[in-house]
Amino acid sequence: MTATVASVDLITASILSKKLAAGLGAMVLDVKVGSGAFMKSQDDAAALARALVDTANGAGCPTAALLSDMNQPLAPALGNATEVAICIDLLEGNTAHAPRLLDLCLSLGEAVLTLAGQGDGARARLTGALHSGQAMERFARMIHALGGPPDMGEDWRTHLPDAPVVVPLPAWSDGHIARIDGEALGLAVVVLGGGRAVEHDRIDPAVGLTAVARLGQRVSLGDPVATVHARTRDDADRAAAAVRAAITLGDAPIEAPLILDRILT
């Protein structure tokens, strides 16, 4: 609202004040780069990561940062309940739906375990926690301890709201997903009511996008490139137009790696 969100100094103070006040023993930060991030260029993101890492280490908290690509959604969903559903599905060990999310979470977990002196075999232990059900069991306990329902581990789908209008958005031509404007895609969710345009707006947790096509994916005319979850048909139509404007069809792009850099000290 004050056009200051991209200030490195303000982001550093905002992010670290909360983390350092918690008295953490170690911390790993995920600093995003690309069209869906505050920092659109890798140089700007690296400057932010360096400010965060240096400040946190200077305050006595061992800290590292990963720079990760955000030129497309991390998972094929945007919104509140829609994103939570993808995350809980992953916690249940269903890893095929969001491979980029899985890879990033394992990379971040491996980095923080290394800072904590438990780096040997860290990725294998994290993967084991997912597939054994340990990760989901711990998450469900956390939800219950925070006042949530006691059965999230067994029946979480009944606790997430569904939007009444669900509309697929068909591809308007043949081609590959050549570019995704991540910021515009996020603003399409705001159009649906899934985010705030002004401070007093109420957030609708049910609305959003699912089945969002990935960068480089080949589509034919009429194939779905996303599914819109909306409160009304008019909202769905407006959001669909915004999603269409955010996605460019064309030649297959050269995709950046998910982890672009690591700032460890």
GULO-897076 format. One record per residue (C-alpha): residue number from 1; z, x, y. Coordinates in pm, 1 decimal. Example, Ala and Ser with C-alpha at 12.3 -4.5 7.8 and 13.67 -1.06 7.14 Angstrom:
<nodes>
num, w, u, v
1, 780.0, 1230.0, -450.0
2, 714.0, 1367.0, -106.0
</nodes>
This chain:
<nodes>
num, w, u, v
1, 0.0, 0.0, 0.0
2, 50.2, 302.5, 227.2
3, -251.8, 496.8, 94.3
4, -26.2, 785.8, -6.9
5, -27.8, 752.1, -385.9
6, -258.1, 1054.1, -432.5
7, -24.6, 1290.9, -246.9
8, 81.7, 1574.1, -479.8
9, 416.7, 1610.1, -301.1
10, 499.6, 1239.6, -326.4
11, 390.5, 1212.2, -689.9
12, 595.9, 1519.6, -780.7
13, 907.0, 1383.2, -611.1
14, 861.5, 1034.2, -753.0
15, 799.2, 1141.9, -1112.0
16, 1058.2, 1416.1, -1138.1
17, 1346.7, 1248.8, -953.1
18, 1378.5, 993.0, -1232.1
19, 1328.4, 1239.6, -1516.1
20, 1565.5, 1506.2, -1385.1
21, 1833.4, 1247.8, -1306.7
22, 1833.8, 1155.4, -1677.8
23, 1949.6, 1503.9, -1772.9
24, 1667.8, 1581.1, -2015.1
25, 1685.0, 1889.0, -2235.1
26, 1304.4, 1932.6, -2228.2
27, 1004.8, 1743.5, -2093.3
28, 629.6, 1725.7, -2146.1
29, 410.8, 1552.3, -1887.8
30, 69.6, 1394.0, -1947.2
31, -139.2, 1449.9, -1632.6
32, -458.7, 1245.0, -1636.8
33, -800.5, 1355.4, -1510.0
34, -1104.2, 1139.4, -1439.2
35, -1231.1, 804.5, -1320.5
36, -922.7, 616.1, -1440.6
37, -670.1, 860.4, -1293.9
38, -523.5, 927.9, -951.7
39, -669.8, 1278.0, -979.0
40, -1045.9, 1253.7, -1027.6
41, -1113.2, 1627.6, -1065.6
42, -961.3, 1880.0, -1303.9
43, -871.8, 2112.6, -1016.7
44, -669.3, 1840.6, -842.9
45, -498.8, 1743.6, -1167.5
46, -417.0, 2107.6, -1241.0
47, -257.7, 2141.9, -896.1
48, -42.7, 1835.3, -962.9
49, 52.5, 1960.0, -1309.8
50, 148.5, 2300.7, -1170.5
51, 365.4, 2139.3, -900.6
52, 538.7, 1922.9, -1160.3
53, 596.1, 2204.0, -1409.3
54, 716.4, 2456.6, -1149.5
55, 950.5, 2208.0, -982.1
56, 1102.5, 2083.5, -1308.3
57, 1148.6, 2432.3, -1450.1
58, 1300.4, 2538.5, -1119.3
59, 1550.2, 2253.9, -1155.9
60, 1652.4, 2384.5, -1497.7
61, 1455.5, 2150.7, -1725.9
62, 1212.1, 2330.3, -1961.5
63, 882.0, 2155.2, -1887.9
64, 516.0, 2175.1, -1985.1
65, 214.3, 1960.1, -1901.4
66, -106.1, 1859.3, -2075.0
67, -416.5, 1769.8, -1876.1
68, -592.6, 1485.2, -2059.6
69, -925.3, 1315.5, -2002.5
70, -917.2, 967.5, -1846.3
71, -1288.6, 901.5, -1800.2
72, -1251.1, 613.9, -2044.9
73, -956.8, 403.2, -2159.2
74, -721.4, 587.4, -2391.8
75, -724.3, 287.2, -2626.0
76, -967.0, -7.1, -2652.0
77, -739.2, -241.3, -2454.0
78, -620.6, -286.2, -2096.9
79, -344.6, -516.8, -1980.6
80, 19.3, -568.4, -2070.8
81, 56.4, -748.0, -2404.9
82, -291.4, -628.8, -2503.9
83, -192.4, -262.8, -2467.0
84, 149.1, -314.4, -2627.7
85, -23.5, -467.6, -2931.3
86, -239.7, -156.8, -2975.1
87, 65.8, 69.2, -2946.0
88, 276.9, -124.5, -3196.9
89, -15.9, -141.7, -3436.4
90, -31.0, 238.5, -3416.2
91, 344.8, 264.4, -3473.7
92, 292.0, 65.6, -3793.6
93, 61.6, 342.9, -3912.1
94, -270.6, 169.7, -3842.3
95, -428.6, 475.8, -3684.4
96, -799.1, 387.3, -3702.6
97, -808.9, 152.1, -3400.8
98, -703.5, 402.3, -3133.5
99, -777.5, 760.2, -3243.8
100, -760.7, 902.6, -2891.4
101, -419.5, 746.3, -2834.0
102, -298.6, 885.9, -3166.8
103, -431.1, 1234.6, -3091.3
104, -271.1, 1242.9, -2747.2
105, 66.0, 1116.1, -2869.6
106, 73.2, 1374.6, -3148.3
107, -22.5, 1650.1, -2901.6
108, 249.9, 1547.6, -2657.1
109, 505.8, 1514.7, -2936.0
110, 413.9, 1853.7, -3075.4
111, 451.5, 2010.2, -2729.8
112, 796.9, 1863.1, -2664.6
113, 922.1, 1958.8, -3011.4
114, 799.8, 2313.1, -2946.5
115, 997.0, 2322.1, -2620.2
116, 1300.0, 2201.9, -2815.6
117, 1262.5, 2487.8, -3064.1
118, 1130.5, 2263.0, -3344.1
119, 761.0, 2345.5, -3328.8
120, 709.8, 2453.5, -3691.1
121, 518.2, 2180.2, -3871.0
122, 572.3, 1945.6, -3576.1
123, 243.1, 1754.6, -3602.2
124, 284.6, 1698.7, -3975.5
125, 638.2, 1568.7, -3923.3
126, 523.3, 1334.9, -3645.9
127, 238.9, 1202.2, -3859.8
128, 484.1, 1153.3, -4144.4
129, 714.1, 949.9, -3918.7
130, 425.1, 714.2, -3840.3
131, 312.8, 662.3, -4197.8
132, 662.3, 634.8, -4343.5
133, 759.5, 352.8, -4107.4
134, 1030.4, 563.8, -3943.1
135, 863.4, 551.7, -3600.9
136, 829.0, 173.0, -3606.8
137, 1186.2, 127.5, -3729.6
138, 1319.3, 341.6, -3444.8
139, 1106.6, 157.5, -3188.2
140, 1232.7, -180.3, -3312.4
141, 1592.2, -60.7, -3285.4
142, 1530.3, 52.1, -2926.5
143, 1381.1, -286.5, -2832.1
144, 1680.8, -470.6, -2978.7
145, 1929.2, -235.9, -2809.0
146, 1761.8, -312.8, -2475.0
147, 1808.1, -689.1, -2522.3
148, 1485.5, -768.9, -2702.9
149, 1438.0, -963.3, -3026.0
150, 1590.1, -820.2, -3344.3
151, 1276.5, -868.0, -3556.6
152, 1014.9, -667.1, -3367.7
153, 969.8, -447.9, -3672.2
154, 874.1, -740.1, -3894.1
155, 723.6, -1005.1, -3665.9
156, 623.2, -844.4, -3337.2
157, 301.5, -1044.0, -3290.9
158, 493.6, -1366.6, -3232.3
159, 672.0, -1206.4, -2937.6
160, 355.2, -1117.1, -2743.6
161, 188.1, -1388.8, -2533.8
162, -173.4, -1493.4, -2587.3
163, -413.6, -1586.9, -2308.2
164, -571.3, -1934.0, -2344.9
165, -925.5, -1818.5, -2262.6
166, -1082.3, -1539.5, -2472.2
167, -1444.2, -1453.8, -2389.0
168, -1661.4, -1169.7, -2525.5
169, -1875.7, -980.1, -2275.6
170, -2219.3, -908.3, -2429.4
171, -2422.5, -597.3, -2351.7
172, -2697.4, -669.1, -2100.5
173, -2941.8, -417.0, -2251.5
174, -2980.9, -163.2, -2529.6
175, -2830.3, 179.8, -2473.8
176, -2520.8, 392.6, -2495.6
177, -2203.1, 353.5, -2294.2
178, -2301.2, 624.0, -2048.1
179, -2017.6, 596.6, -1794.6
180, -1697.2, 398.5, -1747.2
181, -1535.2, 363.1, -1405.6
182, -1176.5, 355.5, -1525.8
183, -1030.8, 259.1, -1190.5
184, -1272.5, -34.9, -1155.5
185, -1192.2, -140.8, -1512.4
186, -822.0, -142.0, -1425.9
187, -889.8, -346.0, -1114.5
188, -1071.2, -600.3, -1332.3
189, -736.6, -656.4, -1505.9
190, -576.3, -705.4, -1164.2
191, -837.9, -976.0, -1097.6
192, -709.8, -1150.4, -1411.6
193, -349.9, -1132.6, -1287.4
194, -246.0, -839.7, -1505.9
195, -147.6, -625.3, -1206.4
196, -45.1, -660.6, -844.8
197, -285.5, -656.8, -552.2
198, 8.6, -705.3, -311.8
199, 379.9, -658.1, -367.0
200, 474.5, -1023.8, -417.0
201, 204.5, -1099.4, -681.7
202, 334.9, -1221.8, -1017.6
203, 207.0, -1040.1, -1326.0
204, 65.5, -1239.5, -1617.6
205, 149.2, -1036.6, -1931.0
206, -101.6, -1219.3, -2152.3
207, -425.7, -1134.2, -1972.3
208, -639.4, -824.5, -2006.3
209, -922.0, -668.2, -2202.7
210, -960.2, -582.4, -2569.7
211, -1232.2, -431.1, -2788.2
212, -1350.9, -216.0, -2496.5
213, -1645.5, -4.5, -2608.8
214, -1590.7, 369.6, -2612.9
215, -1787.2, 624.5, -2412.0
216, -2102.9, 724.8, -2598.3
217, -2102.9, 416.8, -2821.4
218, -2448.0, 277.2, -2901.9
219, -2489.9, -94.2, -2824.0
220, -2777.9, -336.9, -2854.8
221, -2856.6, -630.9, -2629.7
222, -2591.7, -896.2, -2691.6
223, -2340.2, -670.1, -2866.4
224, -1988.5, -712.3, -2722.8
225, -1878.9, -430.0, -2492.5
226, -1537.6, -587.6, -2422.8
227, -1341.9, -909.3, -2471.5
228, -1179.8, -1075.5, -2168.6
229, -841.8, -1250.1, -2208.7
230, -785.2, -1482.6, -1912.9
231, -577.5, -1774.9, -1787.2
232, -882.1, -1976.0, -1674.4
233, -1256.5, -1967.0, -1730.7
234, -1315.1, -1887.1, -1361.9
235, -1081.3, -1587.0, -1391.6
236, -1267.2, -1477.0, -1703.7
237, -1604.5, -1499.4, -1528.4
238, -1483.0, -1294.3, -1229.7
239, -1329.8, -1030.6, -1455.1
240, -1640.4, -1015.2, -1673.2
241, -1851.1, -942.5, -1365.0
242, -1608.7, -665.8, -1264.9
243, -1613.8, -515.5, -1614.8
244, -1991.6, -523.1, -1620.1
245, -2001.8, -340.4, -1286.3
246, -1759.4, -77.7, -1422.9
247, -1968.0, 9.1, -1730.9
248, -2301.8, 190.1, -1713.6
249, -2547.0, 171.0, -2003.1
250, -2794.0, 453.7, -2050.4
251, -2828.3, 779.3, -2236.3
252, -2539.6, 910.2, -2443.5
253, -2314.5, 1128.4, -2225.9
254, -2161.8, 1464.1, -2308.8
255, -1800.2, 1372.1, -2371.6
256, -1516.6, 1588.9, -2244.1
257, -1246.3, 1693.6, -2489.8
258, -932.5, 1480.9, -2483.2
259, -700.5, 1772.3, -2397.3
260, -855.6, 1964.4, -2110.1
261, -581.2, 2220.2, -2048.0
262, -218.6, 2305.7, -2121.3
263, 26.9, 2430.8, -1859.8
264, 316.8, 2564.0, -2060.6
265, 524.9, 2766.5, -1815.5
</nodes>
